[in-house]
Structure formats: structure tokens, C-alpha cells
Amino acid sequence: MAKAAVADASLSLAWGAGLFAGGCLAQLASSALWGPRTEIYMIWFPGAVLLAALLSAPVSSWFSCALGLLLGIAAIALTFQAPVFEVVLTTLPVILVVPIFAHVILAWQRNLSTFEDFRQIGGFLVLAVVLLPLASGTAVYLVSAYTGLRGVAVGGWLNTVLAHALGYILFVPAWLSLVHPKWLLQRDRRHSSTVAIAVVLLVALWWTWREFGAQPIVTPVLLIVPVGIVTWATLRLRMPGTCLMLLAIVVIAAGMSVDGNSPFVGGDVRHSTLSLQLWALALSVVSLLLATLIEQRRSGQQALVSKHREVHDLAERLIAAQEQERTRIARDLHNDISQRLASSSIQLSALRRQVDPAWRGGISQVQNELISLSNDIRHISHELHPNMLRQTGLVAALNELSVTHGRLEGLEIKSHISAQADLLYDEAALCLYRAAQEAISNAVRHGHAHHIVVSLNVGESFAELTVDDDGKGFVAARSGEVSMPGLGLVSIDERAKLLGGSFEIDTALGKGTKVCIRIPISPYPAQ
């Protein structure tokens, strides 16, 4: 218990110290962005810093966060010889209101920091960008009437509410998205070049505003340009990039307005400040909604990719298990059933010599049936586990497959196999052999074909196997797709996909069937 109490106290102290520094920096940044030719806040960041900290810190540290922020603001006021008591008095309403809204936000949505759906971003906009600024801004405006800050640091009611709203919408999403583990894990080397491009775009935006901001004819274009920059940041840097780019653009606009050199500076100082605030707020809302839409689509795509990978892995395991089971069954047939049939045949031979000659014909017939059954079982065993494929290579295995099926089924099967087929890696050779085996079997059993041609060509990048028959064919939904595929065809398709290849069927009723499978000659990298 004592160790836990010490740990909690240390954590609270750390958060308090962090918020003291954050309060100092936030107050300095807010003071640096006075309205054009005034000393009225355009953006007020301390409340946003406190809200971001409360949404990230444990509840036990909330008091330390609030106290640290208040002391930081007081320290800045003391440093610049501002009236400390009046500054603290106008800040207190924010210190009291923000924890209430932080509690409501956390109770409503625990996973707010990812901003991946419109329910999350919509709730955040309503609570943190509409209701919270209305409450805190109104309270600050009312309290400022009892101080000398009204008209100096605190402007009109709408100006105060918008300054608070801009702080919340610009800083809180940026902070939450940056500290979330999801974004920390997704950073890679490519982001360095993207960040460099972002800096170049911001510098270009600043130069464009500086050079052409005073020309009213191009003002609408200058106000739309940031939308394209933020959209680019959303696509390349995702939600953190959107938030940071928004923050940078609005800070640049506010800073240039302070110098009286931006598209927002007009004749009326009050209207210039309000126009900048309203433009920044509208740009922020639209950009966050766009970023949420893109994140939602990206999350859906990632979920599909993840499911596809799971199906891919499952198919790979199923095919491997199928091959293992075929090997086991083939071994049992060869080592057990075939041996027992051979033993029964030998016993019948001995029995035939001992019985009356009148019975020998019947025994010989039974023996011949056993021999035929043994041959069939041996053929099935070889079909299940083609030893020839490993012993002599794919060329000999496919030729033997054609000859064996042609002899057993009484039809003509021609094979044209490239000599380079023996150079293929084991998985590709097995895939092509199983595909030929299934295609020939389907042509005989379902297509009732009389002529079958098996061809295997090995090129520079792909090996292509085709099995063409003159059977009755079947109905295909589209080229290369079967309306109701059997398990054998599905297995061929999955085998081809696992190796990075493709599988196609060209068929029609009464026009035979052509099966084509293409496999890369180099092993396909694991997904």
C-alpha cells in the first residue's frame, strides 16, 4: 500500500510539473497571438492543454494537473508584470469547468483518441468545441467584468468563446492522436520525407499570404489553399498530420494577422479578429471531418486486409493438412491394405492347389479380382501421394499421370511438358501436379471427354499449365469464374493464390473446358 501511495504521489507530481510547464508555454503562445492591432486573444490554449492532460492522466492526478496549470499561468503573469490576481481570477472558471467536461467525455467515449468514426468526432465537436467553449468562455467573460482585463486580454463575448473553441479544436486532437500508441507504432522512415514536404508547403503558404494577402482579388483563393494542404496531410500523415498541419496553418495565419499582413486584416479591427477566428474554426471542423472519413475508410481497408490474411493463412494450413492426410492414407493403403491383399492372393494360390479341380476356376476368378483391387488401391495410393514427383521430377510425373489415366479410362491424353519444369521449386511443382490431376479427373468424370491435352510451359517469370479437353463443358458465370465451383476447383484456386499465381477456366456447354493456372517460378514471399 505504501509503495502504491508513493507511486501515485510521484505520478501526480510529474503531471503537475508537466502542466506547470504546459501552462507557461500555452499562456506565452496565446499572448503571442494577440488580435491584429489589439491585445485580445485570438486563440487561448491553456484550457485546451488542461483538457488534453485530463483526458490522458489518471483521475487521481487531475487536481495536480489543474493546480500546475494555474500556477504556470500565474508565473507568466508575474514575469510580465501583469495583475496576477486578476489573471488567476479569470482563469478559475476554466479550471472548474474543464474537469466536468473531461469526465463527461471519458464517460461517453473511452477510445476518443483514435478519432476513427463520426460518432467519436461528432461527440468531441459538440462537447469540446461547442458546449465547453460556451461554458468556459461565457464564465471568463462575466468574471472579467470585475477585473481590469475586459477589453485588454478579454474581448467581446463572441471573441472569447471563439478563442477558447479554437484552442480546444486545434490542440486536443493533435495531442491525443500523437500520444496514442496506435500512431506511435505506425511511424516509419517514410514520414521523414513527408514531414519535410509539409514544412515546404507551410513555408510556401506563408510566402504566398505575405506577398498576396493584401490584394482583395485573390483573397478567396488564398483562403481555400489551406484546405488542399490539410487534405494532403490527411492522406500522407493521417490524423496526427491533419491536427498538426491545422495547428501550424492557424498559427501562421494568426501570427501574420498580428503583423497586419494577412488576408484577414481589414479596416475594422474587431471584424478582422472575428473573421480570422471563424475561418480557422470552419477550416478545423471540415478538416477533422474529412480526416475522420479517410480514417474510417482506411480502417475498413485494413480490416479487410487483416481478414484476407487470416483466410490466406487458414487456406495454407488446410492445404498443408490435406497433403499430410493424403500422405498418411497413401502410406496406410500401401503398407497395410495392399500387403493384406497380396497375402490373401498368395493364400488363394495355395488353396487352389489343394482343392478339387472343379473349384479352381472360381478361386482363380476371386484371385484375379483381388489382384485387380490391389492394382486399383496402388493407383489410388500413387494419386494421393505421388512418389514419382519427388523421385524423378515434375516432367516424368505429369507424363506418367497422362499415360496412366489414358490407359485406365481408355481415352487419348497428350502431354507437352517443358523440360525446365523439373527446375521449379517443390511447392510450385506440387501445385501444378495437383491442378493437372484435378483437371484431368474432372474432364473424365464430369466432362466425359475423349481427348485431353496437358501443356506446361516455363517462361522467364511464370510457369503456365493448361489442360484442354473436348468434353461437354459447363456454365460459367463470367470468364474465369464458375457458377457453382466444386471443392477441387476451389482447392486449385487457393493453391495458386498461395503461391502468388492465378487460376482461370474457359468453358461453355458443348465446347469443352480449358483450365489454365499460372505460377511464379520464384517462391512467393510470405504475406
C-alpha positions in Angstrom: 0.0 0.0 0.0 2.8 2.4 0.9 4.6 1.7 -2.4 1.4 2.3 -4.3 0.8 5.6 -2.5 4.3 6.8 -3.2 3.9 5.8 -6.9 0.6 7.7 -7.1 2.1 10.7 -5.4 5.1 10.7 -7.8 2.8 10.4 -10.8 0.7 13.3 -9.6 3.8 15.4 -9.0 5.0 14.6 -12.5 1.7 15.6 -14.1 1.6 18.7 -12.0 5.1 19.7 -13.1 4.2 18.9 -16.7 1.1 21.1 -16.6 3.1 23.9 -14.9 5.4 23.9 -17.9 2.5 23.4 -20.3 0.6 26.3 -18.7 3.6 28.6 -19.1 4.0 27.7 -22.8 0.3 27.8 -23.6 0.0 31.3 -22.0 3.0 32.5 -23.9 1.7 31.1 -27.2 -1.7 32.7 -26.6 -0.2 36.1 -25.7 2.0 36.0 -28.8 -1.2 35.7 -30.9 -3.0 38.8 -30.0 -5.6 40.0 -32.4 -4.5 42.4 -35.1 -3.5 45.8 -33.6 -5.2 44.7 -30.3 -4.3 42.9 -27.1 -7.2 40.4 -27.3 -6.7 36.7 -27.6 -7.4 35.1 -31.0 -6.6 31.6 -29.6 -6.5 30.7 -25.9 -4.5 27.4 -25.4 -4.3 26.9 -21.6 -7.8 25.4 -21.3 -7.1 23.0 -24.2 -3.8 21.9 -22.5 -5.7 21.2 -19.3 -8.4 19.2 -21.2 -5.8 17.2 -23.1 -4.0 16.4 -19.9 -7.1 15.3 -18.1 -8.1 13.0 -20.9 -4.7 11.4 -20.7 -3.9 11.4 -17.0 -5.4 9.1 -14.3 -8.2 10.8 -12.2 -6.0 10.8 -9.1 -3.7 13.3 -10.9 -6.4 15.7 -12.0 -6.0 18.1 -9.1 -2.3 18.3 -9.6 -2.9 19.0 -13.3 -5.3 21.8 -12.6 -3.1 23.3 -9.9 0.1 23.1 -12.1 -1.7 24.8 -15.0 -3.0 27.6 -12.7 0.5 28.2 -11.2 2.1 28.2 -14.7 -0.3 30.9 -15.9 0.3 32.9 -12.7 4.1 32.6 -13.2 3.8 34.1 -16.7 1.6 36.9 -15.4 4.2 37.6 -12.6 7.0 37.5 -15.1 5.5 40.1 -17.4 4.2 42.2 -14.5 0.5 41.6 -15.3 -2.1 41.7 -12.5 -1.6 38.2 -11.1 -4.8 38.1 -9.0 -7.0 39.2 -11.9 -5.4 36.7 -14.3 -5.9 33.9 -11.8 -9.5 35.0 -11.2 -10.4 35.0 -14.9 -8.7 31.6 -15.3 -10.5 29.9 -12.4 -13.8 29.3 -14.3 -11.9 27.3 -16.8 -10.1 25.3 -14.1 -13.5 24.4 -12.7 -15.4 23.7 -15.9 -12.9 21.7 -17.9 -12.7 18.7 -15.4 -16.5 18.4 -15.6 -16.4 18.1 -19.4 -13.4 15.8 -19.3 -15.4 13.5 -17.1 -18.4 13.6 -19.4 -16.2 12.9 -22.5 -14.4 10.0 -20.9 -17.7 8.5 -19.7 -19.2 8.8 -23.1 -16.3 7.5 -25.2 -13.2 5.8 -23.7 -11.5 5.4 -27.1 -11.8 9.1 -28.2 -8.1 9.4 -29.0 -8.3 7.4 -32.3 -11.0 9.6 -34.0 -11.9 6.8 -36.4 -15.6 7.3 -36.7 -18.1 10.2 -36.9 -19.7 9.3 -33.5 -16.3 10.0 -31.8 -15.5 13.2 -33.7 -19.1 14.4 -33.6 -19.3 13.9 -29.8 -15.9 15.7 -29.4 -17.0 18.6 -31.5 -20.3 19.0 -29.6 -18.8 18.7 -26.1 -15.3 20.2 -26.5 -15.8 22.7 -29.3 -19.4 23.9 -28.7 -20.6 23.4 -25.2 -17.3 23.7 -23.3 -16.2 27.0 -25.0 -19.7 28.3 -24.4 -19.5 27.5 -20.7 -15.9 28.5 -20.1 -15.9 31.5 -22.5 -19.1 32.9 -21.0 -17.8 32.4 -17.5 -14.5 34.1 -18.3 -16.3 37.0 -20.0 -18.6 37.5 -17.0 -15.8 37.3 -14.4 -13.6 39.7 -16.5 -16.2 42.4 -15.8 -14.9 42.6 -12.2 -11.3 42.9 -13.3 -9.3 45.3 -15.5 -8.8 42.7 -18.2 -12.1 43.4 -20.1 -11.1 44.9 -23.4 -7.4 44.1 -22.8 -6.9 40.4 -22.7 -10.6 39.5 -22.8 -12.5 40.9 -25.8 -16.2 40.6 -26.5 -18.2 37.6 -25.7 -18.1 36.0 -29.1 -14.4 36.7 -29.4 -13.8 34.9 -26.1 -15.9 31.9 -26.9 -14.2 31.5 -30.3 -10.7 31.9 -28.8 -11.5 29.0 -26.4 -13.1 26.9 -29.1 -10.0 27.3 -31.4 -7.7 26.2 -28.6 -9.7 23.1 -27.9 -10.2 22.1 -31.6 -6.6 22.8 -32.6 -4.6 21.3 -29.6 -6.7 18.5 -28.1 -7.0 16.2 -31.2 -3.3 16.9 -32.0 -2.2 15.9 -28.6 -4.5 12.8 -28.2 -3.6 11.5 -31.7 0.1 11.9 -31.2 0.3 10.2 -27.8 -2.0 7.3 -28.8 0.0 4.0 -29.1 -1.6 3.3 -32.5 0.1 6.3 -34.1 3.4 5.8 -32.2 3.7 2.2 -33.6 2.9 3.3 -37.2 5.7 5.8 -37.6 8.3 4.8 -40.2 11.2 6.2 -42.2 8.9 7.4 -44.9 7.4 10.0 -42.6 10.7 12.0 -42.5 10.4 12.9 -46.2 6.7 13.6 -45.8 7.4 16.0 -42.9 10.0 17.8 -45.0 7.4 18.2 -47.7 4.9 19.5 -45.1 7.4 22.1 -43.9 8.0 23.2 -47.5 4.2 23.6 -48.1 3.8 25.7 -44.9 6.7 27.9 -45.9 5.1 28.3 -49.4 1.8 29.1 -47.8 3.4 31.8 -45.6 5.2 33.4 -48.5 2.0 33.4 -50.6 0.0 35.0 -47.9 2.8 37.6 -47.2 3.1 38.5 -50.9 -0.5 38.5 -52.0 -2.5 38.8 -48.8 -3.2 42.5 -49.2 -4.8 42.0 -52.6 -8.6 41.5 -52.2 -9.0 40.0 -55.7 -7.1 36.8 -54.7 -8.3 36.6 -51.1 -10.9 33.8 -51.8 -8.2 31.7 -53.4 -5.8 32.3 -50.5 -8.4 31.1 -48.0 -9.0 27.9 -49.9 -5.4 26.9 -50.4 -5.0 25.5 -46.8 -7.8 23.0 -47.5 -5.7 21.3 -50.1 -2.6 21.3 -47.8 -4.6 19.8 -44.9 -6.1 17.1 -47.3 -2.7 16.1 -48.4 -1.5 15.9 -44.8 -4.6 13.7 -44.0 -3.7 11.3 -46.8 0.0 11.1 -46.0 0.3 11.7 -42.2 -3.2 10.6 -41.2 -5.0 12.1 -38.2 -1.9 13.3 -36.4 -0.7 15.1 -39.5 -4.1 16.7 -40.0 -4.1 18.1 -36.5 -0.6 19.3 -36.6 -1.0 20.9 -40.0 -4.2 22.6 -38.9 -2.4 24.0 -35.8 0.5 25.2 -37.9 -1.7 26.9 -40.5 -3.9 28.7 -38.0 -0.8 29.8 -36.0 0.7 31.2 -39.2 -2.5 33.0 -40.1 -2.8 34.4 -36.6 0.9 35.4 -36.5 0.7 37.2 -39.8 -2.5 39.0 -38.7 -0.6 40.3 -35.7 1.8 41.9 -38.1 -1.1 43.2 -40.1 -0.1 41.2 -43.2 -2.7 38.6 -44.0 -5.9 38.1 -45.9 -7.9 38.7 -42.7 -6.7 42.2 -41.9 -9.3 44.8 -42.8 -10.3 48.2 -41.7 -12.3 47.2 -38.6 -10.0 45.5 -36.0 -12.8 43.7 -34.3 -14.2 42.3 -37.5 -10.7 41.2 -38.7 -10.2 39.2 -35.5 -13.6 37.6 -35.7 -13.2 36.7 -39.4 -9.9 35.0 -38.7 -11.4 33.0 -35.8 -14.5 32.0 -37.8 -12.4 30.9 -40.8 -10.0 28.9 -38.6 -12.9 27.2 -36.8 -14.6 26.3 -40.0 -11.4 25.0 -41.6 -10.7 22.9 -38.5 -14.2 21.4 -38.4 -14.2 20.5 -42.1 -10.6 19.1 -41.9 -11.3 16.9 -38.9 -14.5 15.5 -40.5 -12.5 14.8 -43.7 -9.8 13.2 -41.7 -12.3 11.0 -39.9 -13.9 9.9 -43.2 -10.5 9.0 -44.5 -9.5 7.2 -41.3 -12.8 5.3 -41.4 -12.2 4.1 -44.9 -8.6 3.2 -44.1 -9.7 1.2 -41.0 -12.2 -0.7 -43.2 -9.5 -1.4 -45.7 -7.1 -2.6 -43.0 -9.8 -4.8 -41.5 -10.4 -6.4 -45.0 -6.7 -6.9 -45.4 -6.4 -8.5 -42.0 -9.3 -10.8 -42.8 -7.8 -11.7 -46.1 -4.5 -12.5 -44.4 -6.4 -14.7 -41.9 -8.2 -16.6 -44.7 -4.9 -16.9 -46.6 -3.2 -18.4 -43.6 -6.1 -20.7 -42.9 -6.1 -21.9 -46.6 -2.4 -22.5 -46.4 -2.8 -24.6 -43.2 -5.7 -26.5 -44.6 -3.9 -27.4 -47.8 -0.8 -28.5 -45.8 -3.1 -30.6 -43.6 -4.7 -32.1 -46.7 -1.3 -33.1 -48.1 -0.3 -34.6 -44.8 -3.6 -36.6 -44.6 -3.2 -37.8 -48.2 0.3 -39.0 -47.4 -0.9 -40.9 -44.3 -3.8 -42.5 -46.2 -1.5 -43.4 -49.1 1.0 -45.0 -46.7 -1.7 -46.9 -44.9 -3.1 -48.2 -48.2 0.4 -49.2 -49.4 1.8 -50.7 -46.2 -1.4 -52.2 -44.8 -4.3 -52.8 -47.3 -2.1 -53.7 -50.3 0.1 -56.1 -48.2 -3.0 -57.8 -46.8 -4.5 -58.2 -50.3 -1.2 -59.6 -51.5 -1.1 -62.0 -48.6 -4.7 -63.1 -49.4 -3.8 -63.7 -53.1 -0.9 -65.9 -52.0 -3.2 -67.9 -49.7 -5.7 -68.3 -52.5 -2.9 -69.7 -54.8 -2.0 -72.2 -52.1 -5.7 -73.1 -51.6 -6.3 -73.5 -55.3 -3.7 -76.3 -55.5 -5.3 -78.1 -52.6 -9.0 -78.1 -53.6 -10.9 -80.1 -56.1 -10.2 -79.1 -59.8 -13.8 -78.2 -60.2 -13.4 -75.3 -57.7 -10.1 -74.0 -59.1 -11.8 -71.8 -61.7 -13.8 -70.0 -59.2 -10.8 -69.5 -56.9 -8.8 -68.1 -59.8 -11.5 -65.6 -60.6 -11.6 -64.4 -57.0 -7.8 -64.2 -57.0 -7.9 -62.1 -60.2 -10.4 -59.8 -58.6 -8.1 -59.4 -55.6 -5.2 -58.6 -57.9 -7.3 -56.0 -59.8 -8.4 -54.5 -56.5 -4.8 -54.4 -55.3 -3.8 -52.5 -58.5 -6.6 -50.1 -58.1 -5.5 -49.4 -54.5 -1.9 -48.9 -55.6 -3.1 -46.5 -58.2 -5.2 -44.6 -55.6 -2.1 -44.6 -53.3 0.0 -43.1 -56.0 -2.6 -40.5 -56.8 -2.8 -39.5 -53.1 1.0 -39.3 -52.7 2.9 -39.1 -56.0 6.3 -40.5 -55.1 7.4 -40.1 -58.7 7.1 -36.3 -58.3 9.8 -36.3 -55.7 11.9 -39.1 -57.2 12.0 -38.3 -60.9 10.6 -34.7 -61.1 7.6 -32.9 -62.5 8.1 -33.8 -66.1 8.1 -37.5 -65.6 5.2 -37.3 -63.0 2.9 -35.4 -65.4 3.8 -37.7 -68.3 3.1 -40.7 -66.1 -0.2 -39.1 -64.9 -1.3 -38.7 -68.6 -0.3 -42.2 -69.6 -2.0 -43.8 -66.5 -5.3 -42.0 -66.9 -5.3 -42.6 -70.6 -4.8 -46.3 -70.1 -7.3 -46.7 -67.3 -10.0 -44.6 -68.9 -9.5 -45.6 -72.4 -9.0 -42.2 -73.9 -6.3 -40.1 -75.6 -4.3 -37.8 -73.3 -1.4 -35.9 -74.9 1.2 -34.1 -72.8 3.6 -31.4 -73.8 5.8 -30.7 -70.8 8.7 -28.2 -70.8 12.0 -29.8 -69.7 12.6 -26.8 -67.4 9.6 -27.9 -65.3 12.0 -30.0 -63.2 13.7 -26.8 -62.1 10.6 -25.4 -60.3 10.6 -25.3 -56.5 8.7 -28.1 -54.6 5.6 -26.1 -53.7 5.1 -25.0 -57.3 5.7 -28.5 -58.7 3.1 -30.0 -56.3 0.6 -27.2 -57.1 0.9 -27.8 -60.8 0.7 -31.6 -60.4 -2.5 -31.3 -58.2 -4.0 -28.9 -60.7 -3.4 -31.3 -63.6 -4.6 -34.2 -61.6 -7.9 -32.4 -60.7 -8.4 -31.1 -64.2 -8.0 -34.5 -65.9 -10.2 -36.1 -63.3 -13.0 -33.5 -63.9 -12.6 -33.9 -67.7 -13.1 -37.7 -67.4 -15.8 -37.9 -64.7 -17.9 -34.8 -65.4 -17.0 -33.7 -68.9 -16.9 -37.2 -70.5 -14.0 -36.0 -72.7 -12.4 -38.2 -75.3 -9.3 -36.2 -76.0 -7.3 -34.2 -73.4 -4.2 -32.1 -73.9 -1.9 -31.3 -71.0 0.7 -28.5 -71.6 3.2 -26.9 -69.3 5.3 -24.0 -70.4 8.0 -22.4 -68.3 8.9 -18.8 -69.1 11.2 -16.3 -67.5 8.8 -15.3 -64.8 5.9 -17.7 -64.8 5.1 -21.4 -65.3 1.8 -21.9 -67.1 -0.2 -25.2 -67.1 -3.2 -25.7 -69.4 -5.5 -28.7 -69.5 -7.7 -28.6 -72.6 -10.5 -31.2 -73.2 -13.3 -31.8 -75.7 -15.9 -32.7 -73.0 -19.4 -31.3 -72.6 -18.3 -28.2 -70.6 -20.5 -26.4 -68.1 -22.0 -23.0 -67.4 -19.6 -20.2 -66.2 -20.8 -17.0 -64.6 -18.1 -14.9 -66.2 -14.8 -15.6 -67.9 -12.6 -17.5 -65.5 -15.4 -17.9 -62.9 -17.5 -21.0 -62.2 -21.2 -20.5 -61.3 -21.1 -23.3 -58.7 -17.4 -24.4 -58.2 -16.6 -27.8 -56.8 -14.2 -28.3 -53.9 -11.5 -29.5 -56.4 -11.6 -26.3 -58.4 -11.7 -24.2 -55.2 -8.6 -26.1 -54.0 -6.7 -25.3 -57.2 -7.7 -21.7 -57.0 -6.5 -21.4 -53.4 -3.2 -23.3 -54.2 -2.5 -20.8 -57.0 -3.2 -17.8 -54.8 -1.0 -19.1 -52.0 1.9 -19.1 -54.5 1.1 -15.7 -56.0 -0.4 -17.2 -59.1 -3.7 -17.1 -60.9 -6.4 -19.7 -62.0 -8.8 -19.4 -64.9 -11.4 -21.5 -66.5 -12.7 -21.1 -70.1 -15.7 -23.2 -70.7 -19.2 -23.4 -72.3 -21.8 -26.0 -72.8 -20.8 -28.4 -75.6 -17.5 -26.7 -76.2 -15.2 -28.4 -73.7 -13.2 -26.9 -70.9 -9.8 -25.2 -70.7 -8.2 -24.9 -67.3 -5.2 -22.5 -67.0 -3.0 -21.9 -63.9 0.0 -19.6 -63.8 2.6 -19.8 -61.0 5.6 -17.6 -60.5 8.8 -19.5 -61.0 10.3 -17.9 -57.9 8.9 -18.6 -54.4 6.1 -16.2 -53.5 7.0 -14.1 -50.4 5.0 -14.8 -47.3 2.2 -12.4 -46.6 
